[in-house]
């Protein structure tokens, strides 16, 4: 691994750097082993660092800087973070990733009740991402078949993660999750169904047919990721923090579900001259900007998408290639390609084919919502252990 050219010492780091690195690896859906393999790192050295033991930090930090979508500034004290930002901030308004480059990032994770019985369960693919965006999106294939009628074994569930999650289903896929007081739940999704899930709720996905299932899992930093809230929870013990959350009275404490699911069958007919937008998911509590929208562009059209105050992420889920243009740049948006777009960026879509193109758009605003109400809902859904993980991440997103 090449050096970043930036030299660091342990004195530059914020408290609990191992927990922060584990959170960053969870965000980009890497285990310590898969990340070490991707960057040719000494796995034992990385493992030692994550366990707060003696280690060499420079190659680890170099690899984190090199990985798309990791904002390494969270690891450092403010003055060092500002210096890093000034040196490395060369991010463009739009980041694109071709389907071919996405396929090159493929990695398979196994699950099962023991090491000897683990079998391939997921295949992850990286997609377009920018460090300044709250989004950490992945294309995920479900390799395990499950009919959705009986109860799925607990060994297939993950541990939940720090980020909120928006999910679009690209086929017949089951969403499974576990609620603290009511046990295992299931949502049998079909193509273009959607879901939103609270942080730290254990969950997993399986294919409901004997063919490989596919989803777009877009995790993002919601309210609990705000710096002010993180400062608050570090100043209180776990017991005191749970008491604060239990006693918190908010103007909107409606009993919103742990997982919000929608079943929508978009109308593929009666397209306007330019394009049709179908809101697939909205209504996330306290987060009106968090949405999933299906955009359909008729043949031989050119459309300017209005700039918004939100970060956006686009994925081409059709078999039609279109051109995406911004400023003086353009990208041929082929099937299974993705694009991350920063706020207030004008993007033009041109469809010169004789077929309708279907593009899905995810939107969110970083830190939007009431973090204390969000944490209170998480406490009810996943218990004190989830609040402990907010303060100091101790769990990889799956075992």
N, C-alpha and C positions, 0 to 999 in steps of 0.2 A: 504494500500500500504506500503510495507516494505521500510525503509530508505535505500538510497544508501550507507550510511556510510560517505558520503561527505557532509560537512556543508557549506552552502552558505549564503551570505548576499547581500542586494541590491547593496552594494558598489562594489561587484565582477562583476556586470553585465555591458555589453556594453550599450550605449545609446539606447533608444527606445526598451527595451526588450519585451514589449507586441507585437510590430509589428514583431519582430523576431520570437516569439513563434507562432504567427498566421501564419507566413510563414512556419514554421516547421510543424504545423498541416495541412496546405494545402498540403504540400509535401506528407504526408502519408495519405491524403484523410480522415481526421477526422474533424468533427465539434467539437466545445468546448463541446457540449452535449454528442456526441458519445465517445469522449476521456475520459471525466469524468466518463461515464458509464463503459468503458472498464477497468479503473483503480480505480474504487470506490472512485473517488475524489469528494470533495464538489463542485458541479457545480457553485454555487453562488460565491464561492471564486475564481474559475478559471475565471469566467465571469468578476468579479471585477478586476482581474489582467489584463485581455485583454483590459479592458476599462480604464487602468491606474489609478485605484482607490486602496484604501488600501486593502491589501491582505496578506495572508501567503504564501510565495513563496516556502518553502522547499518541501512540498508534490508535488507541481507542477513540480519542477525540478527533484525530485526523479522519477516521472512517465515518464518524458521525457527521462531520462537516460535509463529507463527500456524498452522503446519501440524500437523494432528492426527498424533500418534504420534511426533513428534520431541522428544526430551528434550535440550534445548539446554544443560543443565547440564554435559555432558561437555566443552563448549568452554571452560569457565571455571575459573579458579583457585578453590580450595575456599571462600574467604570470599565471593566473588562468586556462586558457584553456590548457596550456602546462602541468600543474600539473594534470589536469583531464585526459589528454591523457596518461600520464605515468601510472596512476593508473588503467584506464579502458581499455587500449589497449591490449586486448587479442583476437583480431579478427584473425580468421584462413584465409587461402588462398581461401577457398571455403565455402560458406554458402548454405545449402540445406533446402528445406521445402517440406514436403510431402503434397499430395493432402488432406489428412485427417486433418492435422494441418491448412492448408489453409481454409478448410471449416469451421473450428471452429471460424475463424475471421470474418465470414459473418456479414454484417450490411446493412440494407436497408435504403435508403434515399428517402424521398417523395418530389414531386414537384407539383406545381399548382399555380393558380392565387391568392389563398388566403388560410389561414390555414384550413378553412372548406372544401375546394375543393381539397386539396393536396392528391395525391394518390401515391402508391409505384411506383418509377420510375427507380431506380438503386439498384442493390445488388453488393456490393464491397467485394472482398476477398483479404487479404494480401498474398504476395508471398515472396520468398527468397530475402533478401536484406542485404547489409552490409553498415555500416555508412560511410566508406571511399570511397564507390562507388558513382558516380554521379546519379545512377539509383534509382528511387522510383517507382517500378512496381506494378501494380494491375491487377487482373483478374476482369472484370466487366461484369455483366449481365444486359441487357436492358429489362426492364419489360413493357415498353410502346410500343404498336404497332402504326406504322405510315406508310402510303403507299408511302410517299415520293413525292407525286404529288402536294399537296397543301402546303401552307406556315405554318410552325410550329409556335405556339404561343410563344411569347418572354419569358413567365414565365418559360419555360422549359430549357432555356439556362443558363449556368453558367456565372460567371464573368471573366473567364479566370484565368490563374495562372502564377506565376513567372517562372516556368520551361518550357523548350522546351518539345515537346511530340512526340514520335514515337508510332504508333498504328498498330497493326495487327488485321485484322478482321477474326473471326472464323466462320462466317456465313453471312446471308443477313442482314446487318446493315447499317443504314443511319448515315453519319456524317453531322451535321449541324454546320455552323459557321456564324458569322456576321463580315463583313468588314465595316470600318468606312464610306467610301465613296460610297460603292456599295451594302450595305444591306446584306440580308440573302442569303447564298449559301448552296448547298447540294451535297454530294458525295454518290452515291448509291453503297456501297461496297458489294462484295461477298467474299467467303472464300479465304484467302491468299492474298486479296488486302491489301494495306498498305497506310499510310499517315504520313506526318510530319507537325507539326503546330507550328507557332511562339508563343512565350509567350504572355499572356494577351489578346489573341483573344477570345471573348465569343464563346462558342461552346457547343454541346451536342450530344448525340447518341440515336437513337431509333431502335427498331427491325422492319424489313420490312416484317416479317411474324407474324402470331399469336402465334408462339412459342417464347420462350425466346432467345434473341440474346446474343452473347458473343464477347468480344474483349479483347486483351491484350494492356493496356494503360501504356506505359513505359515513365514516365516523368523523366527528368534529368536536372542537372544544366549545362546550356550552357554558352556562352560567358559572358552574363551579370552577372553571378554569381561569376566572378573572384574578388578577394579581391582588386586589383588595381582599377578596374572599380567601385566597390562599394565605395572606398575611394573618387574617382573623383566625383561621383554624390552626395555624402554627402556634398561636399565643395561648391556646386553651388546651387543657387535658382532654382526653377522649370522653371521660365522664361528664365534664363540664360542657363540652361541645354538644353531646347528645341531649343534655338538659336544655341548652339554649334552643336547639332545634325542636324539641318536643313542646316547649312553651311558646314558640314563635306563632304569632297571630298575623296572618296576612289577609289582605282584602279579598283574595281569591284562593280559597282552600277547597274548591270543588273536588270531588273524588274522581280525578282524572285517572284513566287506566295506566298501569305500569308499561304496557305496550299498546300503542295506538295502531290499529290495523284498518286498512281500507281495501275494499274490493270494487274496482272500477273497470268497466269495459268501455274503453274510449270509442267514440263514434268515428269510424274511419271514412265516412262519406261526408258530403256537404262541406268540403274544405273551401275556405275563402280564397280569393285570388292570390293572397300572399302566403298565409300560413294559419294553422289552427293550433291553439294552445289549450290543453286539457289539464286542469289542476288535478293531479293524482293524489296528493297528500298535502294537507294544511292542518291548522287547528292544534298545533303543538303548544301546550300550555306555556304562556309567557314568552313564546318565541314565534311571533307572527311572520318573521322573515324566513323561517325554516320550512321549505316547500320542496315538492317534487312535481315537475311539470313535463308533460309529453308535448313536444313540438312536432307538428307534421307540416312538411313543406311540399306543396304540389310540384309537379314536373315543370321545368322551364320557368322558374321564378327566382327573383333576387330580392332579399328581404334584409333590412337593417334591424337588428335587435336593440331595443332601447337600453341605454346604459342604466344600471341600477346602483343603489348604495350597498348592495350585498355582494359577497363573493359568490361566484357561480362555477359550476363544474358540469361539463357536457360530455355525453357518451353517445356514440352512434350505434343504436341498437337495431338498425335496419340493414338491408343488403344493398343500399344505395350510397354511392360516394358523392359528397358535396364539397364545395370550397368554402372555407371560413377565412375571412379577411379582417384585418385590423391595422390601423396606421398604414405603414408601407409594407406589411407582411401578409403572407397568406399560407394556408395549410390545407392540403387535400385530406378532408375528413372522411377517411375510408371506414367501412364497418369495423367495429370493435376498437376504434381509436377514441382518444379522450382529449379534452382541453380544459384547463383551469384558467378562469378569467378573473382579473382583479376588479374591484368596484369602479364604476364610472368609465368603463371601457366600451366603446362602440364596436360591435362585431357585425359584419355583414355576411349573410348566408346566400350562396348561389347554387341552385340545383339545376344543372343543365341536362339531367337524364330525363327519360320518359316515364319515370316511376316516382311515387311519393316517398320522400325520405322521412324517417322517424328518428328524432333526436330527443334524448331525455335530458332535462336540466334540473340540477340540484342547486338550491340557494340557501344561504344562512348568513347571519351576522355574528361575528365573533363575540362571545360573552353575553349575548342577548338573554334577558330574563332575570328573575330574582334568584340569586344563588342560595339564599337561606331557605326559601321555599323549595327549591330543587333538592337541596340536601335533606330537608325534612321528608320529602317524598321518597328519596333514596333510603333513608333510615327505616321508613315503614316497609319498603319493598324488599330490602336486602339486609337490614340489621346493622348493628354497631360495627361489625367487621368491615363493612363498606365505608363507613365514616373513618375508620382507622386507616384504610387504604387511601382515602383522600388526603390524609395528613402525611402519610409515608408509605408509598407503594411498595408492597412486599410480595406481590403475586404476579407471575407471568399470566398472560390472558388465558392460557390453557396449560394443563399439566403434561 
